[in-house]
């Protein structure tokens, strides 16, 4: 059994500002990943989310210093989500699935379902007793 805890936050002004910044960093990282994935794919390379995360972390301090103001999980999870989006797109494309298909990943827009994920140990398997 996998358990999930959802918590509704009542944020003050400082916290709301931080959450907004984290959403912006996550959106930027996701869009950055989509752009770079497409460029690398068109250049004949085989990009993946792990390589893109390393590339983003390498340039984050110099090109995007404002991304350092929030948790490292926000851009990391956003780039992982971009990898999952491409994986689903190519999986459905190659299998020719019928019904609802995952389309080509789209860029995220400001103010439309803004979100970020700040969790650790997402790949840990649950303990079975």
C-alpha positions in Angstrom: 0.0 0.0 0.0 1.3 3.4 -1.0 0.2 6.2 1.3 0.1 9.9 0.3 -0.4 12.9 2.5 -2.0 15.9 1.0 -1.7 19.1 3.0 -3.4 22.4 2.3 -1.1 25.3 3.2 -2.3 28.6 4.5 0.7 30.7 3.5 1.6 34.2 4.7 2.9 36.8 2.3 6.6 35.7 2.5 5.7 32.1 1.9 3.4 32.9 -0.9 6.2 34.9 -2.6 8.5 31.9 -2.2 6.0 29.5 -3.6 5.5 31.8 -6.6 9.2 31.9 -7.2 9.5 28.2 -6.9 6.7 27.8 -9.4 8.5 30.1 -11.8 11.8 28.3 -11.5 10.0 25.0 -12.1 8.2 26.4 -15.1 11.4 27.8 -16.5 13.3 24.5 -16.0 10.6 22.5 -17.7 10.5 24.9 -20.7 14.3 24.9 -20.8 14.3 21.1 -20.8 11.8 21.0 -23.6 13.8 23.4 -25.7 17.1 21.7 -25.2 15.6 18.2 -25.7 14.3 19.3 -29.1 17.6 20.9 -30.1 19.6 17.8 -29.1 17.2 15.4 -30.7 17.3 17.4 -34.0 21.1 17.4 -33.8 21.0 13.6 -33.8 21.7 13.1 -30.2 19.6 11.0 -27.8 18.8 13.3 -24.9 17.5 12.1 -21.5 16.4 13.8 -18.4 19.4 12.9 -16.3 21.8 14.5 -18.8 19.5 17.6 -19.0 19.5 17.9 -15.2 23.3 17.8 -15.2 23.5 20.5 -17.9 21.0 22.7 -16.1 22.9 22.4 -12.8 26.1 23.3 -14.6 24.8 26.6 -16.0 22.3 27.4 -13.3 24.7 29.6 -11.2 26.0 31.6 -14.1 22.9 32.0 -16.3 20.0 31.6 -13.9 21.2 32.9 -10.5 17.6 33.5 -9.4 17.0 29.8 -9.6 19.3 29.4 -6.6 16.8 31.2 -4.3 14.5 28.2 -4.1 14.8 24.6 -3.3 16.8 22.4 -5.7 13.9 20.0 -6.0 11.7 22.5 -8.0 13.8 22.5 -11.2 15.0 18.9 -10.7 11.4 17.5 -10.6 10.3 19.8 -13.5 13.1 18.4 -15.7 12.1 14.9 -14.6 8.5 15.7 -15.6 9.7 16.8 -19.0 11.5 13.5 -19.4 8.4 11.6 -18.5 6.4 13.7 -21.0 8.8 12.9 -23.8 8.9 9.2 -22.8 5.1 9.0 -22.9 5.0 10.8 -26.3 7.5 8.5 -27.9 6.0 5.4 -26.2 2.6 6.1 -27.6 4.0 7.1 -31.0 5.9 3.8 -31.4 3.2 1.5 -30.1 0.4 3.2 -32.1 -1.9 3.2 -29.1 -5.5 4.0 -29.7 -7.7 6.2 -27.6 -6.2 9.1 -25.6 -2.6 9.6 -26.7 0.1 11.7 -25.1 0.7 14.5 -27.5 4.0 16.3 -28.1 5.0 18.1 -24.8 3.8 21.7 -24.6 5.4 24.7 -22.9 4.1 25.7 -19.5 2.5 29.2 -19.2 2.6 31.6 -16.3 -0.5 31.5 -14.2 -1.9 28.3 -15.7 -1.9 25.5 -13.1 1.3 26.8 -11.5 2.9 24.1 -9.4 6.2 22.6 -8.2 7.1 19.5 -6.4 9.4 19.6 -3.4 9.8 16.1 -2.2 12.8 13.8 -1.7 13.2 10.1 -2.0 10.5 9.8 -4.7 12.1 6.6 -6.0 12.2 4.7 -2.7 10.1 1.6 -2.7 7.6 1.2 0.2 8.4 -1.2 2.9 6.3 -4.3 2.9 5.6 -5.9 6.3 
